[in-house]
Amino acid sequence: YKPDYFLYENNKSASQAIKDEICKSLGHPLQYINSALVSAQSRERFYVRNWECPQPHDRKIYLDDILTPEDFYPYNGGELIRIKEDLTKHYDGCWQIGCTGKSNGQAVRVYDIKGKAVTLKSQAGGGGGKTGLYLFDGKVYSLTARGAEKLQTVPAGYTDCVPKEVAISLLGNGWTVEVIKHQLSYIPNILNEEIEVLSMYDGMSCGQIALEEMGCHVVRYYSTEIDPFAIKTTQHNFPNTIQLGDAFQVREEEWHQ
């Protein structure tokens, strides 16, 4: 494809061997950015680009700054079990203040809404495994899809076209839009050029949200994606997206586009 600019993202927890190979293959260093700088969610990722970009400034956004009662729903009756003082601790940049069971696993930890949300997950078990659990007005709650949209700085209602649990998984697998906007804003003349985009493993097209919110002139947006709900969400919001199917087709001898 040979783009003028490229942006790659992956989890901070990837092995060092994988990170080293990514740097070697792409020819540029990793930059670690935590979504907590521009949102109410702690989400550590690394990015590789072929342009310079500084760290975002800390906007000091916390859960109770952005969430309303409509962004929560009661979790199993909402009862909180206080945990021992020595188990009240910082997990992934978030303060745990209780739990909903006798164990202390991720799915039952309850966090303070005056802090940051834990990282949204695309695949996880029940309870707080996908969104975390939060103490609000003395009761324990999970986040609705609308609340999860706020954590990923995605427009309200963007995922309304799919079921709630599916929406939360899509959001957990997506980008924090404000992090992407910050990086793209450092591409020279990005607001003054016609742009063609190829988005590999596009998901629900958070990159396209970023470009639209920035006011970029996107003339063509190609997406490789196989998840039917991700494709449905993208096409519902950006019907002109050109879907190319499975990215792994490029490994087939007969493939061409």
Secondary structure as GFF3:
##gff-version 3
##sequence-region A 1 257
A	DSSP	beta_strand	7	11	.	.	.	ID=ss1
A	DSSP	alpha_helix	16	26	.	.	.	ID=ss2
A	DSSP	beta_strand	31	34	.	.	.	ID=ss3
A	DSSP	three_ten_helix	35	37	.	.	.	ID=ss4
A	DSSP	beta_strand	44	49	.	.	.	ID=ss5
A	DSSP	alpha_helix	63	66	.	.	.	ID=ss6
A	DSSP	three_ten_helix	69	71	.	.	.	ID=ss7
A	DSSP	beta_strand	72	74	.	.	.	ID=ss8
A	DSSP	three_ten_helix	76	78	.	.	.	ID=ss9
A	DSSP	three_ten_helix	85	87	.	.	.	ID=ss10
A	DSSP	beta_strand	90	91	.	.	.	ID=ss11
A	DSSP	beta_strand	94	99	.	.	.	ID=ss12
A	DSSP	three_ten_helix	106	108	.	.	.	ID=ss13
A	DSSP	beta_strand	109	112	.	.	.	ID=ss14
A	DSSP	beta_strand	133	136	.	.	.	ID=ss15
A	DSSP	beta_strand	139	143	.	.	.	ID=ss16
A	DSSP	alpha_helix	145	151	.	.	.	ID=ss17
A	DSSP	alpha_helix	164	172	.	.	.	ID=ss18
A	DSSP	alpha_helix	177	184	.	.	.	ID=ss19
A	DSSP	beta_strand	194	200	.	.	.	ID=ss20
A	DSSP	alpha_helix	206	214	.	.	.	ID=ss21
A	DSSP	beta_strand	217	224	.	.	.	ID=ss22
A	DSSP	alpha_helix	228	237	.	.	.	ID=ss23
A	DSSP	beta_strand	242	245	.	.	.	ID=ss24
A	DSSP	three_ten_helix	247	251	.	.	.	ID=ss25
###
